[in-house]
Protein backbone atom coordinates (compact mmCIF):
# COMPACT_ATOMS: atom_id res chain seq x y z
CA UNK A 1 0.00 0.00 0.00
CA UNK A 2 2.80 2.40 0.79
CA UNK A 3 4.29 2.45 -2.72
CA UNK A 4 0.88 2.58 -4.38
CA UNK A 5 -0.13 5.50 -2.16
CA UNK A 6 3.12 7.28 -2.97
CA UNK A 7 2.50 6.76 -6.70
CA UNK A 8 -0.96 8.27 -6.34
CA UNK A 9 0.49 11.26 -4.47
CA UNK A 10 3.17 11.84 -7.11
CA UNK A 11 0.58 11.56 -9.91
CA UNK A 12 -1.61 14.13 -8.18
CA UNK A 13 1.37 16.44 -7.71
CA UNK A 14 2.10 16.10 -11.42
CA UNK A 15 -1.46 16.73 -12.58
CA UNK A 16 -3.01 19.11 -10.02
CA UNK A 17 -1.37 22.54 -9.93
CA UNK A 18 -3.49 23.75 -7.01
CA UNK A 19 -2.64 20.69 -4.92
CA UNK A 20 1.05 21.10 -5.79
CA UNK A 21 0.90 24.72 -4.67
CA UNK A 22 -0.60 23.73 -1.32
CA UNK A 23 2.14 21.17 -0.77
CA UNK A 24 4.86 23.66 -1.69
CA UNK A 25 3.47 26.29 0.67
CA UNK A 26 3.62 24.11 3.77
CA UNK A 27 6.03 25.62 6.30
CA UNK A 28 7.90 22.49 7.43
CA UNK A 29 8.24 18.73 7.28
CA UNK A 30 5.79 18.12 10.13
CA UNK A 31 3.10 20.17 8.38
CA UNK A 32 3.78 18.20 5.19
CA UNK A 33 3.41 14.87 6.98
CA UNK A 34 0.13 16.00 8.55
CA UNK A 35 -1.20 17.28 5.21
CA UNK A 36 -0.32 14.02 3.45
CA UNK A 37 -2.19 11.99 6.09
CA UNK A 38 -5.24 14.29 6.02
CA UNK A 39 -5.35 13.89 2.24
CA UNK A 40 -5.56 10.10 2.70
CA UNK A 41 -2.06 9.13 1.58
CA UNK A 42 0.04 6.73 3.60
CA UNK A 43 3.64 6.14 2.59
CA UNK A 44 7.16 6.39 3.91
CA UNK A 45 10.08 8.29 2.47
CA UNK A 46 11.46 5.24 0.66
CA UNK A 47 8.16 4.65 -1.13
CA UNK A 48 8.02 8.33 -2.12
CA UNK A 49 11.53 8.20 -3.56
CA UNK A 50 10.60 5.07 -5.52
CA UNK A 51 7.45 6.70 -6.89
CA UNK A 52 9.38 9.82 -7.85
CA UNK A 53 12.04 7.72 -9.59
CA UNK A 54 9.33 5.94 -11.58
CA UNK A 55 7.86 9.31 -12.56
CA UNK A 56 11.27 10.54 -13.71
CA UNK A 57 11.72 7.39 -15.79
CA UNK A 58 8.37 8.08 -17.47
CA UNK A 59 9.49 11.63 -18.23
CA UNK A 60 12.76 10.34 -19.70
CA UNK A 61 10.86 8.03 -22.04
CA UNK A 62 8.52 10.84 -23.06
CA UNK A 63 11.44 13.19 -23.74
CA UNK A 64 13.25 10.56 -25.80
CA UNK A 65 10.12 10.04 -27.90
CA UNK A 66 9.74 13.77 -28.45
CA UNK A 67 13.40 14.08 -29.45
CA UNK A 68 13.01 11.26 -31.98
CA UNK A 69 9.93 12.93 -33.47
CA UNK A 70 11.78 16.22 -33.75
CA UNK A 71 14.61 14.57 -35.71
CA UNK A 72 12.30 13.05 -38.32
Phi, psi and omega per residue, in radians:
X1 nan -0.608 -3.062
X2 -1.065 -0.844 -3.122
X3 -1.178 -0.735 3.119
X4 -1.062 -0.745 3.118
X5 -1.123 -0.710 3.103
X6 -1.127 -0.690 3.091
X7 -1.080 -0.738 3.118
X8 -1.112 -0.706 3.110
X9 -1.098 -0.830 -3.137
X10 -1.103 -0.717 3.106
X11 -1.083 -0.723 3.129
X12 -1.171 -0.677 3.091
X13 -1.070 -0.660 -3.108
X14 -1.233 -0.639 -2.979
X15 -1.726 -0.418 -2.990
X16 -1.999 1.728 -3.070
X17 -1.067 -0.706 -3.136
X18 -1.124 -0.784 3.100
X19 -1.061 -0.798 3.119
X20 -1.019 -0.724 3.103
X21 -1.087 -0.711 3.109
X22 -1.095 -0.765 -3.138
X23 -1.101 -0.771 -3.111
X24 -1.166 -0.436 -3.088
X25 -1.527 -0.085 3.140
X26 -1.143 2.429 -2.968
X27 -1.329 -0.384 -3.090
X28 -2.824 3.080 -3.084
X29 -1.114 -0.648 -3.140
X30 -1.135 -0.740 3.101
X31 -1.116 -0.651 3.106
X32 -1.121 -0.812 3.125
X33 -1.036 -0.766 3.126
X34 -1.105 -0.775 3.141
X35 -1.060 -0.787 -3.134
X36 -1.034 -0.782 3.137
X37 -1.131 -0.778 -3.136
X38 -1.057 -0.598 -3.140
X39 -1.343 -0.107 3.061
X40 1.647 0.206 3.113
X41 -1.681 2.540 -3.136
X42 -2.473 1.796 3.136
X43 -2.709 2.806 3.079
X44 -1.781 3.075 -3.069
X45 -1.086 -0.664 -3.141
X46 -1.099 -0.747 3.115
X47 -1.128 -0.676 3.113
X48 -1.111 -0.768 3.117
X49 -1.082 -0.725 3.106
X50 -1.093 -0.747 3.129
X51 -1.157 -0.676 3.110
X52 -1.174 -0.685 3.107
X53 -1.096 -0.722 3.101
X54 -1.107 -0.690 3.103
X55 -1.108 -0.757 3.123
X56 -1.108 -0.667 3.104
X57 -1.103 -0.718 3.080
X58 -1.062 -0.748 3.127
X59 -1.127 -0.672 3.092
X60 -1.055 -0.791 3.137
X61 -1.090 -0.763 3.129
X62 -1.088 -0.752 -3.134
X63 -1.157 -0.692 3.092
X64 -1.078 -0.742 3.114
X65 -1.099 -0.746 3.136
X66 -1.141 -0.678 3.114
X67 -1.131 -0.693 3.109
X68 -1.133 -0.718 3.122
X69 -1.128 -0.634 -3.131
X70 -1.218 -0.424 -3.126
X71 -1.507 -0.217 -3.103
X72 -1.437 nan nan
